[in-house]
Amino acid sequence: MATERTVLIVDDEPRTREGVRKTLEAEWSGELQVLTAASAAEAMAIMERQQVHLLITDIRMPEITGLSMVEEQRSRGYRPVVIVISGHAVFDYAEHAIRLGVVQYLLKPLEKRKLVEAVKQALELERSRERQSTMEKVVDRRLLELDGEDARVSEAVQKAKRYVEDHLGTSLGMREVSEHVHLNASYFSFLFKEQTGLTFSEYVTRRKLQKAKELLLATPLSVQDISEQVGYGNGKYFIKVFKEYAGMSPSQFRKMGADSKNR
C-alpha cells in the first residue's frame, strides 16, 4: 500500500483497544496510521478533524453505542468502512450492523488471524470504493448516456455533436453549429434541448471539461495549456467553470487521479 490509510479503533476497554492497535501496527508496519479512542464521543471528534478510512468499533460502550456512532456519522456524510466487535453474539446487533453497511462482525475474544483477515478485506473494499468514486468524478455519466442514445436523436443533432467533438479547441457558438447543420439557430436550440435534455451551451461545456479531465490525468500539460486546448483562452475562467462542474480545481483533480493510481 503506497498511500497511508488511517484506521480508528474505538473501545472503552483499554486491553482490547491496545491489543488491536499492536496487531495492526505489527502487520502493517508504517503502512497504516492507527488511532485509538476510548469512547464514541472521542472517536467522533477525531473523525471531524481528519479522514478515517477504516473504523473498528466495539458495540457496547457507555453513553453512545458503536452502532449509534456509525449511524450518526453516516447522517453527517462520513462513510468509512466499518468493522464492529462485540462480546455478545446478539442477532439484533448483527441485523442492525448489516443495515448500516458494516462489513465484518467479530466476536471477543478476538483471534489475531481473523482480525487481520477482516482488516485486509475491509481495506481492499475501501480502496475499491475510492477507485469507483474517482471514476465517477472522471466520467460524465450524462455524456455517456447521450452517446448511447444516438440512434434516438435526429441526424442534425448527431451531426452537431460530431462537430462539437471535432472543434473542442475553439470557442464554439450555437450560431456556428446551427449553420453547420443547416438549421435556424432558434429551432436548433429547441431541437437540441428537446432531444438531449441539455442546452447546447451546457453540452459544449461538459464536452470541453471531459476532455480537460482526460488531459489532466494523461498528460503533464499545465492547466493553462489545457484550458487553451479545450477552447478557454482565459485560464482563470476555465478554473472557475471546472470548479463549478467538478467540485474541485483542475490541480486538485489531477492530484486525486495521481493518488488513486498509487493505491
N, C-alpha and C positions, 0 to 999 in steps of 0.2 A: 504494500500500500504506500504509494508515493506521497500522498497528502494526509496529514494528521487528522484523525477523526476524534471527536470528543464524546466520551461516554460519561454519563452521570449515574452514580449508584446512590439510591435513596433507601435507607433502612434505619430504624431507630435503635436497632441492636448493633453496638459497635463491633462485636466479634464477626457478625455476618458481613457487615459493611467493609471492614478491613480485609476479611478473607477474600471477598470478591475482588476488591481492588488489587491485592497482591497476586491473585491468579491471573488477572488480565494483564498486569504490568509484566509478569514473568513470560506470558505467552506472546504479547505484542510489544516487546521492549522498544520504546522510542517511536512506535507507530500509532499509539493511541494516547490522547490526553485523558487521563482518568480522574474525574472529580467525584467527591462524595458529599452527601448531605444527610443530616440526622432527622430531618422532618420534611414533610411536603412543602411547608411554607418556605423553608430554606432552599429547597430544590427549585421552587417557582421563581424565587428571587434570582437564582443563578441563571435560569432559562430566560429571564427578562434581559439579562446583561449580555449573554452570548449564546451562539447556536449550539445546540446539543443534537448530535446525530443519533445516538442510541441512549435510551433511558431504561435503566434496570431498577425496578422499584418493588419494595415489599407492599403487600396489600393492606395488612392491618397495622396502622400507625395511629398514634394519638391525634386527636383533633381532625385531621384530614386524611382519609384513606388514600392508598396509592391509586385506586381506580378513579376516585373523585378528582384527584390531581390530574390524571390523564384527561379526564372529561373536561375539566376546566381549561387545560392548556389547548385542547382541540378547539374549544369555543373561541379562544383567542387567536387561532390561526397557527399555533405551534404544533407541528406534527412529526416529532421524532419517532423512529422505530422503537417499539416498547417490548421489553421482556418483564413479566411480573413474577415475583417469587412469593411463596406463602408456606406457612407451616401447616396449612389445613387444605385438604382436597375437598373444597366445598363447591358443589355444582353451580350454585347461584353466582359465585365469584367467577368461575370459569366461563359461564354463559355471558356475564357482563363484560368480561375481558374480550371475548370473541367479538361482541358487538362493537367494542371500541377499536377493533383492529389490532389488538395485541398479538404479536407474532409467536410468543412462547410463554408457557405457564409452567414454571419449575417449582417443585416441592422441596422444602427444607427437611433434613439437612441436605445442602447442595452437594452433588457429586461434581468434582472438578471436570471430568470428561464431558458430562452433559452440559455443564455451564459453558465450557469452551466451544463446544459444537453449536450450542444455541447462539452464542455471540457471533461466531463465524457466519452462520446463516443470516442473522439479523443485519450484520454489516454488509453482506452481499446484497440483501434486499434493499438496504438504504442506498447503496451505490447504484443499483438498478433504477430505483425511483428517481435519483438525481439525474442519471443519464436521460431518462424519459422526460423529466422536467426540462432539461436542456434542449432536447429535440423539439419539444413543444414550443419553446421560445424561438428556435431557429426557423421552424417551418410555419408558414402562414396557412393554417388549415382552410381558411375560406378560399384562398387561391387554389389549393389542392382540389377542393370540391368543385370549383368552377372549371378547372382543367378537365375534370371527369365528366362535365356536363356539356361539352362542346356539341355533341350530337343533338342537343335540345335547344340550341340557340341558332339564330339566323346566320346566314353566310356573312352578312355585313358585320355582325358583332364578332364573329370568328376572325374575320379579316382585320378588324380594328385591334383585336387582342394581339394578333401576329405583328402588326405594325408597331404597337407599343413595345413588344419584346425586342424588336429589331432596332428601336430608337431610344433605349433607356438612357443613353448618354446625352440626350438632348432635352431641352425644356419643352416637352410635349404640350401642345394645346389642343383643346377639343375641336376647334375650327379646322386645324391642320388635319386631324384624323378623320373628321366627318367628310372633308373634301376628298380624302384618300378613298373612302368607301362610297363616295358619290351620293351622300345624303345631306339634307338640310341639317344644320347644326342643332336646331331645337328638336327636330324629330329624332336625330341620332342620340341626343341626350336622353330623351324619353325612352327610346328603344333599349339603350344600353342599361339603364337603371331597371327597367321592367324585366329584362332577360337575365341580368346578373345579380340584382339585388344591391348593387353598389353604384354610386355615382361614378361617372367617368374619372373625375379627378381623384376620388378615393382609390379606384382601381390602379391608376397610374402610380400613386404614392405607394401603395402596397407592393407593386411590382418593383419599383425602384428600391424600396427598403429591403425586399427579399434578396435582390441582387447585392445590395450593400452588405447584408449579413453574410452571404456566401464569400464575398471578397475579404471581409474582416476575419473570417475563420481560415480561409485557404491561402491568403497572400500576406506579405509583410508590408503592403502599401500603407501609407499614412492615412489617417482619417480624412485629411484634406484631399488627397489624391482620389480616395474612394468617393468622396462627395462629388468630385468633378466627373468621375466615371459614370455616375448614375444621374448626371444632369443637374446637380446643385452647385452652381458657381460659388455660392455663399456658404462657407463651411459652418458658420455659426447657426445659420438657418437649418442646414442639414442635421446638425446635432439636436436642435430643438425638436424637429419633426421626428427624428429617430427616437428620442426620449418619449414623446407622446405615444408612439405606437408600440415600442418595445419595453417601456417601463424602466429603461436604463440607458446610459450613454453608450455610444459606439465603443469607447475604450473599455467600459465595464463589460459589454457584451463579448468583446474579444477575449478578455481575461477569463470570463466564465467558460468560454469554449476551450481555452487552453487548460484550465483547471480540470475540466471534465475529461479531457484526453489523458491527463496524468493519473487519473484514478484507476 
